[in-house]
Amino acid sequence: MARIRPVGHDDRLTLVEHLDELRTRIIIAVAAFVVGAALCAWQNREIFDLLNRPLPEGRDPITLGVTEPFFTTLTVSAYAGLLLALPVILYQAYAFLLPAFSDRERRVVLPLMLLAPFLFIAGVMFGYLVVLERAVEFLLNFNDEQFNIQVRAREYYTFVVLTLMAMGLVFQVPLAILAITRLGIMSPAQLRANRRYAILGIAVLAALLPTVDPVTMLIEMVPLILLFELSIVLASLLGRPPGETAPSEPRAEGSP
């Protein structure tokens, strides 16, 4: 495996050199995932205990086949390993793309890269501590007098992991807002003026998340709206990068 050397914006690499760097970074990302999945498989009992806590007391997930416990354990270990390895995977992806940015763009992107893992972890923690238990409680009690409700292990763990991943990803909203303001694509004033469209987009995004009930959807919308408003405040405080001037506003017709 070739050693990765720092690549600058003005460096000119051949196609073979680009592919060699990409191969090396993919190998590192895959190795991080394998190590994370192996560690989670080793500690799978603790992981299952954490995932089962949102369930009502005495209601354990069931399996319906001889091989299902084995494959469910492998699947959950892989998902958990992906969560552990995600910072390394994201770093390798960002580091491969970073040389394509100019110096000005890099000054914007680097702080956002450092903030991304913390926001992802915050989203996962919010999903686990706030969203998941309420979603499970609502769904298991919905029209329960008409059904003999059992919790199948494969579907339940897939639902949990997808919900946590989705919450971690949607908590990246502030990064997108800060990026478009720091790059001069939109201004904080324009974001405020289009707030109603942003709230509509947040509602659509919350509806597309794995938790399908309206109560959980509203719970998910609240932090997203707060993050949007906080991002506008931060964008106003940070302004544009040093040395950059704001684009001139178009003059009104007939003005001198």
C-alpha positions as CSV (number, residue, x, y, z in Angstrom):
1,M,0.0,0.0,0.0
2,A,1.5,3.3,-1.1
3,R,2.1,6.0,1.5
4,I,-0.3,9.0,1.2
5,R,1.5,12.2,0.6
6,P,-0.1,15.6,1.1
7,V,-1.5,17.0,-2.1
8,G,-1.8,20.7,-2.7
9,H,-4.4,22.6,-4.8
10,D,-1.7,23.5,-7.4
11,D,-0.2,20.0,-7.7
12,R,-0.7,18.2,-10.9
13,L,-1.1,14.4,-10.5
14,T,-1.5,11.8,-13.2
15,L,-4.5,9.6,-13.4
16,V,-2.5,6.7,-12.1
17,E,-1.4,8.7,-9.0
18,H,-5.0,9.8,-8.3
19,L,-6.2,6.2,-8.6
20,D,-3.3,5.0,-6.3
21,E,-4.3,7.6,-3.7
22,L,-7.9,6.6,-3.9
23,R,-7.1,2.9,-3.6
24,T,-5.0,3.6,-0.5
25,R,-7.7,5.7,1.2
26,I,-10.4,3.0,0.4
27,I,-8.2,0.4,2.0
28,I,-7.8,2.5,5.1
29,A,-11.5,3.1,5.3
30,V,-12.3,-0.6,4.8
31,A,-9.8,-1.6,7.4
32,A,-11.3,0.8,9.9
33,F,-14.8,-0.7,9.2
34,V,-13.5,-4.3,9.6
35,V,-11.8,-3.4,12.9
36,G,-15.0,-1.6,14.2
37,A,-17.2,-4.5,13.1
38,A,-14.9,-7.1,14.8
39,L,-14.9,-5.1,18.0
40,C,-18.7,-4.8,18.0
41,A,-19.1,-8.5,17.2
42,W,-16.9,-9.2,20.2
43,Q,-19.0,-7.0,22.5
44,N,-22.3,-7.8,20.8
45,R,-24.1,-8.5,24.1
46,E,-23.6,-5.0,25.4
47,I,-24.7,-3.6,22.0
48,F,-27.9,-5.7,22.1
49,D,-28.6,-4.5,25.7
50,L,-28.4,-0.9,24.5
51,L,-30.6,-1.5,21.5
52,N,-33.2,-3.3,23.6
53,R,-33.6,-0.7,26.3
54,P,-36.3,1.3,24.3
55,L,-38.5,-1.8,24.3
56,P,-41.1,-2.2,27.1
57,E,-40.0,-4.4,30.0
58,G,-40.4,-8.1,29.3
59,R,-40.8,-7.7,25.5
60,D,-37.6,-9.2,23.8
61,P,-37.1,-9.4,20.1
62,I,-37.9,-12.8,18.6
63,T,-36.4,-14.8,15.8
64,L,-38.2,-17.1,13.4
65,G,-35.4,-19.2,11.8
66,V,-32.5,-21.3,12.8
67,T,-29.9,-19.0,11.2
68,E,-31.6,-15.7,12.0
69,P,-29.8,-15.1,15.4
70,F,-26.4,-15.6,13.7
71,F,-27.1,-13.3,10.7
72,T,-28.8,-10.7,12.9
73,T,-25.8,-10.6,15.1
74,L,-23.5,-10.1,12.1
75,T,-25.8,-7.4,10.7
76,V,-26.0,-5.4,13.9
77,S,-22.2,-5.7,14.4
78,A,-21.6,-4.4,10.9
79,Y,-24.0,-1.5,11.4
80,A,-22.4,-0.6,14.8
81,G,-18.9,-1.0,13.3
82,L,-19.9,1.4,10.5
83,L,-20.9,4.0,13.1
84,L,-17.6,3.6,14.9
85,A,-15.5,3.8,11.7
86,L,-17.5,6.7,10.2
87,P,-15.1,9.4,11.4
88,V,-12.2,7.7,9.7
89,I,-14.2,7.0,6.6
90,L,-15.4,10.7,6.4
91,Y,-11.9,11.9,7.0
92,Q,-10.5,9.8,4.1
93,A,-13.3,11.1,1.8
94,Y,-12.7,14.7,2.8
95,A,-8.9,14.4,2.5
96,F,-9.2,13.0,-1.0
97,L,-11.5,15.8,-2.1
98,L,-9.8,18.6,-0.2
99,P,-7.1,19.4,-2.8
100,A,-9.8,20.3,-5.3
101,F,-10.7,23.3,-3.2
102,S,-8.9,26.7,-3.5
103,D,-7.2,28.3,-0.5
104,R,-10.3,30.4,0.2
105,E,-12.6,27.5,0.0
106,R,-10.3,25.4,2.1
107,R,-10.5,27.9,5.0
108,V,-14.2,27.4,4.9
109,V,-14.3,23.6,4.6
110,L,-11.7,22.7,7.2
111,P,-13.6,24.0,10.3
112,L,-16.7,22.4,9.0
113,M,-14.9,19.0,8.6
114,L,-13.8,19.2,12.2
115,L,-17.4,20.0,13.3
116,A,-19.1,17.2,11.3
117,P,-18.2,14.2,13.6
118,F,-19.5,16.1,16.8
119,L,-22.8,16.9,15.1
120,F,-23.2,13.3,13.9
121,I,-22.6,12.0,17.4
122,A,-25.0,14.6,18.8
123,G,-27.7,13.5,16.3
124,V,-27.2,9.8,17.2
125,M,-27.4,10.6,20.9
126,F,-30.6,12.7,20.4
127,G,-32.1,9.9,18.4
128,Y,-31.3,7.3,21.0
129,L,-32.3,9.3,24.1
130,V,-35.3,11.2,22.8
131,V,-36.7,9.9,19.5
132,L,-36.3,6.1,19.7
133,E,-38.1,5.3,22.9
134,R,-41.1,7.5,22.0
135,A,-41.3,6.1,18.5
136,V,-41.2,2.5,19.8
137,E,-43.8,3.2,22.5
138,F,-46.2,4.8,20.0
139,L,-45.8,2.2,17.3
140,L,-46.1,-0.8,19.7
141,N,-49.3,0.7,21.3
142,F,-51.0,1.8,18.1
143,N,-54.2,-0.2,17.7
144,D,-52.6,-2.9,19.8
145,E,-56.0,-4.4,20.8
146,Q,-56.5,-5.6,17.2
147,F,-53.1,-7.3,16.8
148,N,-50.9,-9.8,18.6
149,I,-47.8,-7.6,18.4
150,Q,-44.5,-9.3,18.4
151,V,-41.1,-7.6,17.8
152,R,-39.0,-9.5,15.2
153,A,-35.3,-9.0,15.8
154,R,-34.2,-8.3,12.2
155,E,-36.8,-5.6,11.5
156,Y,-36.4,-4.0,14.9
157,Y,-32.6,-3.7,14.8
158,T,-32.7,-2.4,11.3
159,F,-35.3,0.2,12.3
160,V,-33.2,1.3,15.3
161,V,-29.9,1.6,13.3
162,L,-31.5,3.4,10.4
163,T,-33.2,5.9,12.7
164,L,-29.9,6.6,14.6
165,M,-28.0,7.0,11.3
166,A,-30.7,9.3,9.9
167,M,-30.7,11.5,12.9
168,G,-26.9,11.7,12.8
169,L,-27.0,12.8,9.2
170,V,-29.8,15.4,9.5
171,F,-27.8,17.0,12.3
172,Q,-25.4,18.0,9.6
173,V,-27.9,20.8,8.5
174,P,-25.8,23.5,10.3
175,L,-22.8,22.6,8.2
176,A,-24.6,23.0,5.0
177,I,-26.0,26.4,6.0
178,L,-22.7,27.7,7.3
179,A,-21.0,26.5,4.0
180,I,-23.4,28.2,1.7
181,T,-23.1,31.5,3.7
182,R,-19.3,31.4,4.1
183,L,-19.0,30.6,0.4
184,G,-21.2,33.6,-0.5
185,I,-24.0,31.5,-2.2
186,M,-26.6,32.9,0.2
187,S,-26.7,35.5,2.9
188,P,-28.2,35.1,6.4
189,A,-30.8,37.8,5.4
190,Q,-31.9,35.6,2.5
191,L,-32.1,32.6,4.7
192,R,-34.3,34.5,7.2
193,A,-36.5,35.7,4.3
194,N,-37.0,32.1,3.1
195,R,-37.6,30.7,6.6
196,R,-41.0,29.3,5.7
197,Y,-39.6,27.2,2.8
198,A,-36.9,25.9,5.1
199,I,-39.5,24.8,7.7
200,L,-41.5,23.1,4.9
201,G,-38.3,21.3,3.8
202,I,-37.6,20.2,7.4
203,A,-41.1,18.8,7.7
204,V,-40.6,16.8,4.5
205,L,-37.2,15.6,5.7
206,A,-38.7,14.5,9.0
207,A,-41.5,12.7,7.2
208,L,-38.9,10.7,5.2
209,L,-37.0,9.5,8.2
210,P,-37.6,5.8,9.3
211,T,-39.9,6.9,12.2
212,V,-43.2,7.2,10.4
213,D,-45.6,8.3,13.2
214,P,-46.7,11.9,13.5
215,V,-45.6,12.3,17.2
216,T,-42.1,11.3,16.4
217,M,-42.0,13.4,13.3
218,L,-42.8,16.5,15.4
219,I,-40.2,15.6,18.0
220,E,-37.6,15.3,15.1
221,M,-38.7,18.6,13.6
222,V,-38.0,20.6,16.8
223,P,-34.2,20.2,16.9
224,L,-33.9,20.6,13.2
225,I,-35.7,24.0,13.3
226,L,-33.6,25.1,16.3
227,L,-30.4,24.0,14.5
228,F,-31.5,26.0,11.4
229,E,-32.1,29.1,13.5
230,L,-28.8,28.6,15.4
231,S,-27.0,28.3,12.0
232,I,-28.4,31.6,10.8
233,V,-27.2,33.3,14.0
234,L,-23.7,31.7,13.7
235,A,-23.6,32.7,10.0
236,S,-24.4,36.3,10.9
237,L,-21.7,36.3,13.6
238,L,-19.0,34.7,11.5
239,G,-19.8,36.7,8.3
240,R,-17.8,36.0,5.2
241,P,-14.2,34.8,5.3
242,P,-11.5,37.4,6.0
243,G,-10.5,39.4,2.9
244,E,-13.8,38.6,1.1
245,T,-16.3,41.3,0.3
246,A,-20.0,40.8,0.2
247,P,-21.6,40.8,-3.3
248,S,-23.1,44.2,-4.1
249,E,-26.9,44.4,-3.8
250,P,-28.7,45.1,-7.1
251,R,-29.9,48.7,-7.4
252,A,-33.6,49.5,-7.6
253,E,-34.7,50.7,-11.1
254,G,-34.5,54.4,-11.4
255,S,-32.2,55.0,-8.5
256,P,-29.1,57.1,-9.1
